[in-house]
Amino acid sequence: MGQIDFKDKVIWITGASSGLGEAMAHEFADCGAKVILSGRKEKELVRVQSQVANSSILILDLLQSETFENKVNDAISLYGHVDIIVHNGGVGQNALAIDTKKEVQHTIFDVNFFSTTELTQYLLPHFKKRKTGNIVLISGVLGKVALPGRSSYSASKAALHGYYDSLRAELIEDNIDVTILIPSFLKTDLTKKSLSYNGDRSNKEAETAGCPVDKAAKQVANAVFKKKYQAFIGNNDKGRLLLLISRLFPSLAISMVLKQVKNN
Ligand SMILES: NC(=O)c1ccc[n+]([C@@H]2O[C@H](COP(=O)([O-])OP(=O)(O)OC[C@H]3O[C@@H](n4cnc5c(N)ncnc54)[C@H](OP(=O)(O)O)[C@@H]3O)[C@@H](O)[C@H]2O)c1
């Protein structure tokens, strides 16, 4: 993959307490970055920080938007500046659209979409002043490919593409990059922690064996280093194929997904 170097870069990761966020913290630090670990579980963040060189903790609940302005200022103060924000924190869904309560739909959008736009708005003046910065979004194949029981989750990921493709065009002359990453299925507890129709944890097991997060984190670091507009993350597997098929033959993609769901 070539030499990936983030020396002296300050990278702020949301949802760094587990899964892909934790793996990215290790990977970015291994590539020389100073890492700001955000999440709402202090104990988990302390555990991650104890294993990641050059890292600091910034407690952040993505549902508490009233704290975001101060949190952005706190993040900048930790190392004097922020170079890259990775909007990784996210929550899944495991409930049919017809059943999912309005409050749950809003929670999913608040965590997966609005937290990213609001934090970005507070951070942008800092990026513009420094004439550098990269805004990284962790989207997902389900933002592009339909799967039953994921309506609000899929919509929240799809919304990232519309918003941030537009923002990228606004920022081209400011030397500020936008990188949208599309993971396929990852080996994490996202499905277990996903919300059921009333907001309780679904505790469902994932249907598909996913890509190990350390492998995914290496792919993320490569795409961020190369300032790619968009990149697929994961095993070279069905996810990538489905993405292609859904673009070219949407009805075939839906029948493939439904067949897989029936077989599980
Ligand atoms: N797993 C997959 O197959 C897959 C595929 C495509 C995309 N993704 C995306 O990858 C990202 C990381 O997910 P993951 O798979 O690594 O699952 P994960 O281990 O559950 O990570 C999600 C992270 O987001 C945090 N988070 C959730 N709600 C939050 C809130 N209100 N405030 C602050 N932090 C919050 C979680 O912290 P808590 O422990 O406190 O909830 C956790 O650190 C997500 O954006 C997800 O949508 C995952």
The ligand as a Tripos MOL2 file, in Angstrom:
@<TRIPOS>MOLECULE
LIG
   48    52     1     0     0
SMALL
NO_CHARGES

@<TRIPOS>ATOM
      1 N1        -20.1860   -3.2760   11.4110 N.am      1 LIG1
      2 C1        -20.4930   -3.1740   10.1270 C.2       1 LIG1
      3 O1        -20.7840   -4.1720    9.4360 O.2       1 LIG1
      4 C2        -20.4790   -1.8170    9.4660 C.ar      1 LIG1
      5 C3        -20.6670   -1.7490    8.0790 C.ar      1 LIG1
      6 C4        -20.6790   -0.5010    7.4750 C.ar      1 LIG1
      7 C5        -20.5070    0.6370    8.2170 C.ar      1 LIG1
      8 N2        -20.3220    0.5510    9.5650 N.ar      1 LIG1
      9 C6        -20.1520    1.8090   10.3170 C.3       1 LIG1
     10 O2        -18.9220    1.7760   11.0000 O.3       1 LIG1
     11 C7        -18.9990    2.6670   12.1280 C.3       1 LIG1
     12 C8        -18.4280    1.9740   13.3400 C.3       1 LIG1
     13 O3        -19.2690    0.8930   13.7040 O.3       1 LIG1
     14 P1        -18.7190   -0.5120   14.2330 P.3       1 LIG1
     15 O4        -19.1310   -1.5400   13.2600 O.co2     1 LIG1
     16 O5        -17.3050   -0.3850   14.6260 O.co2     1 LIG1
     17 O6        -19.6700   -0.7680   15.5120 O.3       1 LIG1
     18 P2        -19.4560   -0.3980   17.0510 P.3       1 LIG1
     19 O7        -18.3470   -1.1820   17.6260 O.co2     1 LIG1
     20 O8        -20.7940   -0.4980   17.6910 O.co2     1 LIG1
     21 O9        -19.0050    1.1130   16.9790 O.3       1 LIG1
     22 C9        -19.9040    2.1880   16.9900 C.3       1 LIG1
     23 C10       -19.3030    3.2750   17.8440 C.3       1 LIG1
     24 O10       -20.2120    4.4010   17.8650 O.3       1 LIG1
     25 C11       -20.4230    4.7520   19.2200 C.3       1 LIG1
     26 N3        -21.7040    5.3940   19.4760 N.ar      1 LIG1
     27 C12       -22.9410    4.9150   19.2410 C.ar      1 LIG1
     28 N4        -23.8590    5.7920   19.6690 N.ar      1 LIG1
     29 C13       -23.1750    6.8340   20.2010 C.ar      1 LIG1
     30 C14       -23.5520    8.0540   20.8330 C.ar      1 LIG1
     31 N5        -24.8220    8.4030   21.0210 N.pl3     1 LIG1
     32 N6        -22.5790    8.8850   21.2650 N.ar      1 LIG1
     33 C15       -21.2790    8.5580   21.1140 C.ar      1 LIG1
     34 N7        -20.8580    7.4250   20.5390 N.ar      1 LIG1
     35 C16       -21.8040    6.5760   20.0890 C.ar      1 LIG1
     36 C17       -20.3300    3.4290   19.9620 C.3       1 LIG1
     37 O11       -20.1560    3.6450   21.3430 O.3       1 LIG1
     38 P3        -21.0980    2.8800   22.4310 P.3       1 LIG1
     39 O12       -20.4180    1.5940   22.7050 O.co2     1 LIG1
     40 O13       -21.0950    3.8650   23.5600 O.co2     1 LIG1
     41 O14       -22.4560    2.6920   21.8140 O.co2     1 LIG1
     42 C18       -19.1140    2.8150   19.2940 C.3       1 LIG1
     43 O15       -17.9220    3.3540   19.7960 O.3       1 LIG1
     44 C19       -20.4790    3.0570   12.2580 C.3       1 LIG1
     45 O16       -20.6850    4.3310   11.7140 O.3       1 LIG1
     46 C20       -21.1840    2.0090   11.4120 C.3       1 LIG1
     47 O17       -22.4170    2.4690   10.9080 O.3       1 LIG1
     48 C21       -20.2880   -0.6490   10.1990 C.ar      1 LIG1
@<TRIPOS>BOND
     1     1     2 1
     2     2     3 2
     3     2     4 1
     4     4     5 ar
     5     4    48 ar
     6     5     6 ar
     7     6     7 ar
     8     7     8 ar
     9     8     9 1
    10     8    48 ar
    11     9    10 1
    12     9    46 1
    13    10    11 1
    14    11    12 1
    15    11    44 1
    16    12    13 1
    17    13    14 1
    18    14    15 2
    19    14    16 1
    20    14    17 1
    21    17    18 1
    22    18    19 2
    23    18    20 1
    24    18    21 1
    25    21    22 1
    26    22    23 1
    27    23    24 1
    28    23    42 1
    29    24    25 1
    30    25    26 1
    31    25    36 1
    32    26    27 ar
    33    26    35 ar
    34    27    28 ar
    35    28    29 ar
    36    29    30 ar
    37    29    35 ar
    38    30    31 1
    39    30    32 ar
    40    32    33 ar
    41    33    34 ar
    42    34    35 ar
    43    36    37 1
    44    36    42 1
    45    37    38 1
    46    38    39 2
    47    38    40 1
    48    38    41 1
    49    42    43 1
    50    44    45 1
    51    44    46 1
    52    46    47 1
@<TRIPOS>SUBSTRUCTURE
     1 LIG1         1 GROUP 0 **** ****
